Amino acid sequence: MGRFVTIRVVKAPDVDAGKFRTIGVVPFQSPERSVGARLAADLVRKLNREPPAVRLISGVGDLSPDPGYLRGLAKIAEVQALLVGEVTEYSVQVSRETAPLFAFPDLGGDDPETLAWFTLQENPTLGDVTYPSLQPRVAPRTVEALITRAGYGLTLRVRLIEGETGGILWEREISRHVQRRFLAESPVDAEAQVLGLERSIAAELVRDLTPCEVTAQRMLRALPFYKDPKAVELVRAGIDAAGVNEWGMAERYFREAAGLVPDAPAIHGNLGVVYERSGRLVEAYAAYRRAYEYQPADPTYRYYGGDLQTAFAPDLNKDQLPVLVLGVQADGMVYVDEGRGDRPRLDDGFVVSRTEVRRDARSGKITEVTEMEIARGKIVELMTGCALGRVLLRDPGVEVRSGDVVRFTGGGP
């Protein structure tokens, strides 16, 4: 037993750019001139991967909305359609402030008298074994640390103009906002962030000009009764809650069930559906991956994860999929996967962040990405397929959990 949940529907656009043999793109007007020019050039490169032929029309001054002017411009440029646009918002804001954080003892140089050996059963997702470790006897202390907040915004209004008449065939406004928080004073590369927003907007424009219609569905699966009667009840309650769009309640039921039966792929798959519907795409990806690891003979969850990667690629960078927290121990130790580029080394520093995505209620498109750095630490042991890290600095208001994003910084935290 189970229930299908529709994640999103992408409808065919109002106009198919493929019906034109040639399209001219005029550099977009912008308060920051280089932004509009780069955005237009990036769009031309992306659209030119398939017909029609698209080229950048340079040397155009202030555009007039008059149909006669636009018709003449299309004739001079020898194109059948014009794509014109205006960057109506370009914002970069960076501020710094102090905040209380938990500082944990680093085992590297502490007095042995302050340390205690203990054994702990590992996170069941990583193997049912006991693990001896050192734990500080002293509690973490609260410190005042400097944190950085950064916000970036970019909004583009774009129109597709028919060359013969100068009339507007299609019009869109696409907006992107990114909010980031860093636990310690860090250099902020605003240029790189704005470039990321530009590429994201260009990718969405290409999708809007390419006709397609897709309904993505996910199956909420029931749990076999032999697993655990209480967990079965919780999963059923979670499915019922999801059926009436009570996603927060469904998450609570599924997470409680996962505590009882942590190796059940259906529970992690259901959590993936809940996270995806709630805009927490990185956590959804992590949950689907855990579900697939428990049931590799069934490719369903691998498909879910792959499909999700494609869905959030323009905003979360498909080419560099995030390194994730795989499990958390009670003593503040975290398991992280090895990454897909440079592997972590012993004593490498790392930061843990949580990413959330907001979508437009009508279109389902991503409008805002929020990334909050919640912890810092260093790698203390390299293991097969993952690494063990110790958290040294953490936001006391946020617990580190499976599915959080990890970035290695090298050379200590």
C-alpha positions in Angstrom: 0.0 0.0 0.0 1.1 3.5 -0.7 0.2 6.8 -2.3 1.5 8.8 -5.2 2.4 12.4 -4.5 2.8 14.8 -7.4 5.9 16.9 -6.8 5.6 19.5 -9.6 4.2 20.1 -13.1 6.2 22.0 -15.7 3.8 23.1 -18.5 4.7 23.9 -22.1 5.6 27.6 -22.5 3.4 30.1 -24.2 5.7 30.2 -27.2 8.2 27.8 -28.8 11.4 29.6 -29.8 12.1 26.6 -32.1 9.6 27.9 -34.7 12.0 30.8 -35.5 15.1 30.1 -37.6 16.9 33.2 -36.2 16.7 35.0 -32.9 18.6 38.2 -31.9 19.4 38.8 -28.3 20.0 42.5 -27.3 22.3 43.0 -24.3 20.0 43.4 -21.4 19.8 46.9 -19.8 21.1 46.9 -16.2 22.1 49.2 -13.4 25.4 47.3 -13.4 26.2 47.3 -17.2 28.4 44.2 -17.2 25.7 42.1 -15.6 23.2 42.6 -18.4 25.8 42.0 -21.1 27.1 38.8 -19.4 23.6 37.5 -18.9 22.7 38.0 -22.5 25.9 36.4 -23.8 25.4 33.4 -21.5 21.9 33.0 -22.8 23.1 33.1 -26.4 25.6 30.3 -25.7 23.0 28.1 -24.0 20.3 28.6 -26.7 22.8 27.9 -29.5 23.2 24.3 -28.4 20.2 23.5 -30.6 18.4 25.3 -33.4 17.3 28.1 -33.9 20.4 30.2 -34.7 20.8 32.8 -31.9 23.3 35.7 -32.0 24.0 38.7 -29.8 23.2 42.1 -31.4 25.7 44.6 -30.2 25.8 48.4 -30.6 22.2 49.0 -29.6 21.6 52.1 -27.4 18.5 52.7 -25.4 15.7 50.5 -26.6 12.3 51.9 -27.5 9.2 49.9 -26.8 7.7 51.2 -30.0 6.7 48.3 -32.3 7.9 50.2 -35.4 11.4 50.6 -33.8 11.6 47.0 -32.8 10.4 45.8 -36.2 13.1 47.9 -37.8 15.8 46.6 -35.5 14.8 43.0 -36.3 15.0 43.8 -40.1 18.4 45.5 -39.8 19.8 42.6 -37.7 18.2 40.1 -40.2 16.4 38.0 -37.5 12.9 36.7 -37.2 12.6 37.5 -33.5 14.2 39.7 -30.8 14.8 38.8 -27.2 15.1 42.0 -25.1 15.2 42.4 -21.4 16.0 44.6 -18.4 17.6 43.8 -15.1 15.3 45.5 -12.7 17.0 44.4 -9.5 20.7 44.0 -8.7 21.6 43.9 -5.0 24.6 42.8 -2.9 24.5 43.2 0.9 27.1 42.1 3.3 27.1 42.7 7.1 29.0 41.4 10.1 27.8 40.9 13.7 28.7 38.9 16.8 26.7 35.9 18.0 27.0 33.3 20.8 28.4 29.9 19.6 29.4 26.7 21.3 33.1 26.0 21.3 34.1 22.3 21.8 37.5 21.2 23.1 39.9 20.0 20.5 41.4 16.6 21.5 44.7 17.4 19.9 46.4 19.2 22.8 44.1 18.7 25.8 45.3 17.3 29.1 44.6 13.6 29.3 43.1 14.2 32.8 40.2 16.0 31.1 39.4 13.2 28.7 37.4 10.0 29.1 37.2 6.8 27.0 33.7 5.7 26.1 32.0 3.3 23.7 29.1 4.2 21.5 26.9 2.3 19.2 27.4 3.9 15.8 24.6 5.4 13.7 22.8 2.3 12.4 23.1 3.7 8.8 26.8 3.1 9.0 27.0 -0.3 10.6 25.8 -1.9 13.9 29.2 -1.9 15.8 30.5 -0.3 18.9 33.2 2.4 18.5 35.7 3.4 21.3 36.4 7.1 21.3 37.7 9.9 23.5 35.2 12.4 24.9 36.1 15.6 26.8 34.9 15.6 30.4 34.3 19.4 30.2 31.2 20.8 28.6 31.5 23.2 25.6 31.9 26.8 26.5 30.0 29.7 24.9 32.0 32.2 22.9 31.1 35.4 21.1 32.1 35.0 17.5 31.9 37.2 14.5 29.5 35.9 11.8 29.0 37.2 8.3 25.6 37.6 6.6 25.4 38.1 2.8 22.4 38.6 0.5 22.3 38.7 -3.3 19.4 39.5 -5.6 18.9 39.6 -9.3 15.6 40.1 -11.3 15.2 40.1 -15.0 12.2 41.1 -17.1 12.5 39.7 -20.6 10.3 39.8 -23.8 10.3 37.9 -27.1 9.4 40.2 -30.0 8.1 39.1 -33.3 10.2 40.6 -36.1 7.5 41.1 -38.7 5.1 43.0 -36.4 7.2 44.2 -33.5 4.6 42.8 -31.2 5.2 41.0 -27.9 4.8 37.3 -28.2 6.0 36.3 -24.7 7.0 38.0 -21.5 8.6 36.8 -18.3 10.0 38.0 -15.0 12.6 35.8 -13.3 13.9 36.6 -9.9 16.7 34.9 -7.9 17.8 35.6 -4.3 20.5 34.0 -2.3 20.9 34.4 1.5 24.1 33.1 3.2 25.4 33.1 6.7 28.9 32.2 7.8 29.9 31.4 11.4 33.3 33.2 11.2 34.7 36.1 9.4 35.3 34.9 5.8 36.1 36.6 2.5 33.0 37.2 0.5 33.3 36.7 -3.3 30.2 38.7 -4.4 31.2 38.5 -8.1 31.1 34.7 -8.0 27.7 34.7 -6.3 26.2 37.1 -8.9 27.6 35.0 -11.7 25.8 32.0 -10.2 22.5 33.9 -10.2 23.1 35.0 -13.8 23.7 31.4 -14.9 20.6 30.2 -13.0 18.4 32.8 -14.7 19.8 32.0 -18.2 19.2 28.3 -17.6 15.5 29.0 -16.6 15.0 31.2 -19.7 16.2 28.3 -21.9 13.8 25.9 -20.2 11.0 28.4 -20.6 11.6 28.8 -24.3 11.8 25.0 -24.8 8.3 23.3 -24.8 8.0 20.4 -22.4 5.4 19.0 -20.0 6.4 16.8 -17.1 4.6 15.5 -14.0 7.0 14.2 -11.4 5.5 11.8 -9.0 6.9 10.0 -5.9 5.4 7.0 -4.1 4.9 7.2 -0.4 5.3 3.6 0.7 3.8 1.7 3.6 6.0 -0.3 5.9 5.8 -4.2 6.2 4.1 -5.1 9.5 6.9 -7.5 10.5 9.3 -4.6 10.9 7.8 -2.9 13.9 4.0 -2.5 14.7 4.6 1.0 16.2 6.7 2.1 13.2 4.0 0.8 10.9 1.4 3.0 12.7 3.6 6.0 12.4 4.3 5.5 8.7 0.6 5.1 8.0 -0.1 8.3 10.0 2.6 10.1 8.0 1.1 9.0 4.7 -2.3 10.2 5.8 -0.9 13.6 6.8 0.9 13.9 3.5 -2.4 13.1 1.8 -3.8 16.4 3.1 -0.6 18.4 2.6 0.4 18.4 6.2 4.1 18.0 5.4 5.5 19.1 8.7 3.3 16.6 10.6 4.3 13.9 8.0 7.9 14.6 8.6 7.5 14.2 12.4 5.8 10.8 11.9 8.4 9.5 9.5 11.4 10.7 11.6 9.9 9.0 14.7 9.5 5.8 12.7 13.1 6.0 11.4 14.2 6.1 15.0 12.5 2.7 15.6 13.5 1.1 12.2 16.5 3.0 10.9 17.3 0.5 8.1 13.8 0.7 6.4 14.2 2.1 2.9 10.6 3.0 2.7 10.9 5.4 5.6 13.9 7.2 4.2 12.2 7.4 0.8 9.1 8.9 2.4 11.3 11.5 4.2 12.8 12.3 0.8 9.3 13.0 -0.6 8.5 15.2 2.4 11.7 17.2 2.1 11.3 17.7 -1.6 7.8 19.0 -1.2 9.1 21.3 1.5 11.8 22.7 -0.6 14.7 21.1 1.3 16.3 19.6 -1.8 19.6 18.6 -0.4 18.0 16.7 2.5 15.7 15.0 0.0 18.7 13.9 -2.0 20.4 12.5 1.1 17.2 10.6 2.1 16.8 9.1 -1.3 20.4 8.0 -1.4 20.1 6.3 2.0 16.9 4.6 0.9 18.7 3.3 -2.2 21.7 2.0 -0.2 19.3 -0.1 1.9 17.5 -1.5 -1.1 19.9 -1.4 -4.1 18.0 -4.1 -6.0 15.1 -1.6 -6.4 16.3 1.4 -8.6 13.3 3.6 -7.6 15.2 5.7 -5.1 18.2 6.1 -7.3 15.8 7.4 -10.0 14.3 9.8 -7.5 17.7 11.1 -6.5 18.9 11.5 -10.1 15.7 13.2 -11.1 16.1 15.6 -8.1 19.6 16.4 -9.1 18.3 17.5 -12.5 15.6 19.5 -10.9 17.8 21.6 -8.7 20.9 21.7 -10.9 20.6 25.3 -12.0 20.7 26.6 -8.4 22.7 24.0 -6.5 25.3 23.2 -9.2 24.9 19.7 -10.6 28.5 19.4 -11.7 29.6 19.7 -8.0 27.1 17.7 -6.1 27.3 18.5 -2.4 29.2 16.5 0.1 26.8 15.4 2.8 26.7 14.5 6.5 25.9 10.8 6.6 25.4 10.3 10.3 25.8 12.0 13.7 27.1 10.5 16.9 25.9 11.7 20.3 29.4 13.1 21.2 29.4 15.6 18.4 31.3 13.4 15.9 29.9 13.4 12.4 30.4 11.1 9.4 30.8 12.8 6.0 31.1 11.2 2.6 34.4 11.5 0.8 33.4 14.1 -1.8 33.6 13.9 -5.5 36.7 16.1 -6.1 39.6 16.4 -3.7 39.3 13.8 -0.9 39.6 15.1 2.7 42.8 14.6 4.6 43.5 14.1 8.2 43.2 17.4 10.2 41.4 19.1 7.3 38.9 21.7 8.4 35.3 21.6 7.3 32.1 23.6 7.6 28.6 22.2 7.9 25.7 24.2 6.3 22.0 23.7 5.9 20.4 24.7 2.6 16.7 25.4 2.0 15.0 26.3 -1.3 11.8 28.4 -1.8 9.6 28.0 -4.8 7.0 30.2 -6.5 3.6 28.8 -5.4 2.2 29.0 -8.9 5.0 28.0 -11.2 7.0 25.8 -8.8 10.2 27.5 -9.8 13.0 28.2 -7.4 13.1 31.9 -6.3 15.3 31.9 -3.2 18.1 29.7 -1.9 19.1 30.1 1.8 22.3 28.6 3.1 23.1 28.9 6.8 26.5 27.7 8.2 25.8 25.9 11.4 29.1 24.2 12.5 32.8 24.0 11.9 35.2 21.2 12.7 38.2 19.1 11.5 38.6 15.6 10.2 40.0 13.2 12.8 39.9 9.9 11.0 39.7 8.6 7.4 37.5 5.6 6.8 36.4 3.5 3.9 33.8 5.5 1.9 33.6 8.3 4.5 35.5 10.4 7.0 35.0 11.0 10.7 34.9 14.7 11.8 34.8 16.4 15.2 32.7 19.5 15.5 34.6 22.3 17.3 32.3 25.3 16.8 28.5 25.1 16.5 25.4 27.3 16.5 23.7 26.3 19.8 20.3 26.8 18.2 20.7 24.3 15.4 21.6 20.6 15.6 23.7 19.0 12.9 21.8 16.2 11.2 22.1 13.8 8.3 21.7 15.5 4.9 23.4 18.8 5.9 26.0 20.0 3.4 29.8 19.8 4.1 32.6 21.8 2.5 36.2 21.0 3.2 38.4 24.0 3.9 41.8 22.3 4.4 44.4 23.3 7.0 42.1 23.2 10.1 38.8 24.8 10.9 
